[in-house]
Structures are given as structure tokens and as C-alpha cells.
């Protein structure tokens, strides 16, 4: 694991945790949900986790297929990062889990 500060208004209070897998030559390997839950249960010096990962997918059906880069975040991400939506609501802890309805947050970009 590597800890480093993030660029944020409250950066002295935020850290980025990542894992590498040199055996398979991956510098920034995604955490699985069970790994995240283990971290949350065992790491006592962190008051809240705002987990995220980045994925790409292809949109098809409207013109040419298009690759879109997307972030997948846990329900507490926006609160931990201090981000507020301009319209609607951000994803919340109630949006986590296999029984939760799907939720999307779009950016202007």
C-alpha cells in the first residue's frame, strides 16, 4: 500500500490508498469489495473511506460506438471529498450494495 496526500481544499486530512501487484505487473490494482471492507474494519486511524475506481466501457446503439471513461464510487465518496452536486443529489451510502437501485452522477465534462 502507498499513502500520499491528494490535491484538495482539505488535503492535509485526505490520503490515497492504493495497492500494487508486481507479480502481474500492475502498479495500481483495484481493491475488491471484500478488501475494502477489511480495510474499513481494521484500519483505525481513518475516520471515513471514500472509495473509487476508474473503468472504461463502450456505449453502443446511437451512432458509432464510443469508449467512455467512468468512475465507480462508494456511497460515502462525495461526502468524504466534500463535493456537492449543482442539481439533484450525489450518491449516498443507501446507494451501496447488491439490493440498491442503480445511480449515476454526471459531470459537465
C-alpha positions in Angstrom: 0.0 0.0 0.0 1.1 3.5 -0.7 -0.2 6.6 1.1 0.0 10.0 -0.4 -1.9 13.3 0.0 -4.5 14.3 -2.6 -4.9 17.7 -4.1 -8.0 19.0 -2.3 -9.1 22.0 -0.2 -8.7 19.9 2.9 -5.7 17.9 1.6 -3.9 17.6 4.9 -6.8 15.4 6.0 -7.1 13.1 2.9 -4.9 10.2 1.8 -5.0 8.0 -1.2 -4.5 4.3 -0.6 -3.5 2.0 -3.4 -2.1 -1.4 -3.9 0.3 -2.7 -6.5 0.7 -6.3 -7.8 4.2 -6.5 -9.1 3.8 -10.2 -9.8 1.3 -9.4 -12.6 2.9 -6.0 -13.4 0.0 -3.8 -12.1 1.1 -0.6 -10.5 -2.4 0.5 -9.3 -4.6 -2.6 -8.7 -8.2 -2.1 -7.8 -9.4 -3.2 -4.4 -12.2 -5.8 -4.3 -15.2 -5.1 -2.2 -14.1 -7.6 0.4 -10.7 -6.0 0.6 -12.3 -2.6 1.1 -14.5 -3.9 3.9 -11.4 -5.5 5.5 -9.6 -2.1 5.4 -12.5 -0.3 6.9 -12.8 -2.9 9.7 -9.1 -3.0 10.6 -7.6 0.5 9.9 -8.5 2.5 13.0 -6.8 5.9 12.2 -9.1 6.7 9.2 -12.5 8.2 10.1 -14.1 7.6 6.7 -13.5 6.0 3.4 -14.4 7.5 0.0 -13.6 4.6 -2.2 -13.4 4.9 -6.0 -12.0 3.2 -9.1 -11.9 4.0 -12.8 -13.3 1.8 -15.6 -13.9 2.2 -19.3 -16.9 0.9 -21.2 -18.3 1.2 -24.7 -21.6 2.9 -25.5 -23.3 1.3 -28.5 -26.6 1.9 -30.2 -26.6 5.6 -31.0 -24.2 6.1 -34.0 -20.6 4.9 -33.7 -19.6 3.0 -30.6 -17.8 5.3 -28.1 -15.4 4.4 -25.3 -16.3 6.3 -22.1 -14.1 6.6 -19.0 -16.1 6.3 -15.8 -15.6 6.4 -12.1 -17.2 3.9 -9.8 -17.5 5.3 -6.3 -18.8 4.1 -2.9 -21.8 5.8 -1.3 -19.6 7.9 1.0 -17.3 9.2 -1.7 -18.9 12.6 -2.3 -19.3 13.4 1.4 -15.7 12.4 2.2 -14.4 14.6 -0.7 -16.7 17.5 0.3 -18.3 17.5 -3.2 -21.9 18.8 -3.6 -24.0 18.5 -6.8 -25.3 21.5 -8.6 -28.6 19.6 -9.4 -30.1 16.5 -7.9 -28.3 14.5 -5.4 -25.0 12.8 -5.1 -24.6 9.0 -4.4 -25.1 8.2 -0.8 -24.4 5.1 1.4 -28.0 4.0 0.7 -26.9 3.5 -2.9 -24.4 0.8 -2.0 -25.0 -2.9 -2.1 -26.5 -5.5 -4.3 -30.1 -4.6 -3.5 -29.6 -0.8 -4.2 -31.2 0.7 -7.3 -28.7 1.9 -9.9 -27.5 5.5 -9.6 -25.4 7.8 -11.8 -23.8 11.2 -11.3 -22.9 13.1 -14.4 -20.3 15.9 -14.8 -20.3 18.7 -17.3 -17.1 17.3 -18.7 
